[in-house]
Amino acid sequence: MNILVCLSAVPDTTTKISFVDNDSKFNTAGVQFIINPYDELALTKALELTEANGGEVTIITVGDASVEPVMRKGLAIGAHKAIRVNTEALDGMHVAKCITSAIEGESFDMILTGRESIDYNGGQVAGILSEMLNMGLVNVVTSLTVEGNTITAVRDIDGGRETVSANMPCVISAQKELCEPRIPNMRGIMQARTKPLTVVEYSDSYAETKYTGYELPPAKQGVKLIDAENAGELIDLLRTEKKIL
């Protein structure tokens, strides 16, 4: 099997978020970037599939040279080779165009992505890729098996889950429970230094969307403690201040 895994570099969840240029741009100064957790699940599942069926896993990321440490971690986890599209990721459509252009002429049995990135939470790339590449899409997958040229997947739907099958090639987006992410060991880290990381250029900087401004959520309000013996005061506050009674 030849599997492509789309990785995005996202801020660590402990990062303190701030903005620059009149709150129109995310401030990357001092930010620690990691593999998007949903993409890490996609990578682990791809490795499990190739270990069981034979094959190779390629990771692809859109970004400048600053994303390469994240890509090297993907290689350390077990990916065989990497492609970096050397341009700024502008939006979901732009990322999908970059990936489609970079893999032109290549043949993949499966493309795995995360269900969404944890920074912008767009969840767009898998669907756009499936359309651009004329492949079937199975979204938010929690279980995935392969037999011959057919995949069987369990996916989340509103109010429950469903089991579907599809022929390869196809696009799959990873949801929680798909697998347990792997931690790179020392051998993997050493091997990642010599695995091929190809840089390809992409010159189209047109984006379908534009971010006009960012703002932080409102600060948490102070907590008002009510004595356990004074239920009447609590009821009065809920009625007069919170207007929920």
HUSUL-V601268 format. One record per pair of residues at least 12 apart in sequence whose ideal C-beta (glycine too) atoms are under 6 Angstrom apart, sorted by the first residue. I is the first residue (numbers start at 1). J is the second residue. D is the distance in whole Angstrom. If there is no record, write none. Layout:
BEGIN
{{I | J | D} {I | J | D}}
END
This chain:
BEGIN
{{1 | 50 | 6} {1 | 53 | 5} {1 | 55 | 3} {1 | 109 | 5} {2 | 55 | 6} {2 | 56 | 6} {2 | 108 | 5} {2 | 109 | 5} {3 | 46 | 4} {3 | 57 | 5} {3 | 110 | 5} {4 | 58 | 5} {4 | 108 | 5} {4 | 111 | 5} {5 | 42 | 5} {5 | 43 | 5} {5 | 46 | 5} {5 | 59 | 5} {5 | 112 | 5} {6 | 60 | 6} {6 | 113 | 4} {7 | 35 | 6} {7 | 39 | 5} {7 | 59 | 5} {7 | 61 | 5} {7 | 74 | 5} {8 | 36 | 5} {8 | 39 | 6} {8 | 117 | 5} {9 | 33 | 4} {9 | 67 | 4} {9 | 70 | 4} {10 | 36 | 5} {10 | 117 | 5} {10 | 118 | 5} {10 | 119 | 5} {11 | 31 | 5} {12 | 32 | 4} {12 | 34 | 5} {15 | 31 | 5} {19 | 214 | 5} {23 | 213 | 5} {23 | 214 | 5} {24 | 213 | 6} {33 | 70 | 6} {35 | 70 | 5} {36 | 114 | 5} {36 | 117 | 5} {36 | 118 | 6} {38 | 114 | 3} {38 | 115 | 5} {38 | 174 | 5} {39 | 114 | 4} {40 | 181 | 5} {41 | 174 | 4} {41 | 178 | 5} {41 | 179 | 6} {41 | 181 | 6} {42 | 112 | 4} {42 | 113 | 6} {42 | 114 | 5} {42 | 174 | 4} {43 | 74 | 6} {44 | 179 | 5} {44 | 181 | 5} {44 | 182 | 5} {45 | 144 | 6} {45 | 178 | 5} {45 | 179 | 5} {46 | 112 | 5} {47 | 78 | 5} {49 | 146 | 6} {56 | 80 | 5} {57 | 79 | 5} {57 | 80 | 5} {58 | 81 | 5} {59 | 74 | 5} {59 | 79 | 5} {59 | 82 | 5} {60 | 83 | 4} {60 | 99 | 6} {61 | 84 | 6} {62 | 85 | 4} {62 | 89 | 4} {62 | 95 | 5} {62 | 98 | 5} {63 | 89 | 6} {72 | 192 | 5} {75 | 192 | 4} {75 | 195 | 5} {76 | 184 | 4} {76 | 188 | 4} {76 | 189 | 5} {76 | 192 | 4} {77 | 182 | 5} {77 | 184 | 5} {81 | 195 | 6} {81 | 196 | 5} {82 | 197 | 4} {83 | 102 | 6} {83 | 198 | 5} {84 | 199 | 5} {85 | 98 | 4} {85 | 102 | 5} {85 | 200 | 6} {85 | 202 | 5} {86 | 199 | 5} {86 | 201 | 5} {87 | 202 | 5} {90 | 207 | 4} {91 | 207 | 5} {91 | 208 | 6} {91 | 209 | 5} {92 | 122 | 5} {92 | 124 | 3} {92 | 125 | 5} {93 | 128 | 6} {93 | 208 | 5} {94 | 207 | 5} {95 | 125 | 5} {96 | 125 | 5} {96 | 128 | 4} {96 | 129 | 5} {96 | 132 | 6} {98 | 202 | 5} {100 | 132 | 5} {101 | 202 | 6} {102 | 200 | 5} {109 | 168 | 5} {109 | 169 | 5} {110 | 168 | 6} {111 | 171 | 5} {112 | 172 | 5} {113 | 125 | 6} {113 | 126 | 4} {113 | 173 | 5} {114 | 174 | 5} {115 | 140 | 5} {115 | 173 | 5} {115 | 175 | 5} {126 | 171 | 5} {126 | 173 | 4} {129 | 171 | 5} {130 | 171 | 4} {135 | 169 | 5} {135 | 170 | 5} {135 | 171 | 5} {136 | 166 | 5} {136 | 170 | 4} {137 | 171 | 5} {138 | 153 | 5} {138 | 155 | 6} {138 | 164 | 6} {138 | 166 | 6} {138 | 172 | 5} {139 | 173 | 5} {140 | 155 | 5} {140 | 156 | 4} {140 | 175 | 4} {141 | 153 | 5} {141 | 155 | 5} {141 | 172 | 5} {141 | 175 | 6} {142 | 154 | 5} {142 | 175 | 5} {142 | 177 | 4} {142 | 178 | 6} {149 | 167 | 6} {149 | 168 | 5} {150 | 165 | 6} {150 | 167 | 6} {151 | 166 | 5} {152 | 165 | 5} {156 | 175 | 6}}
END
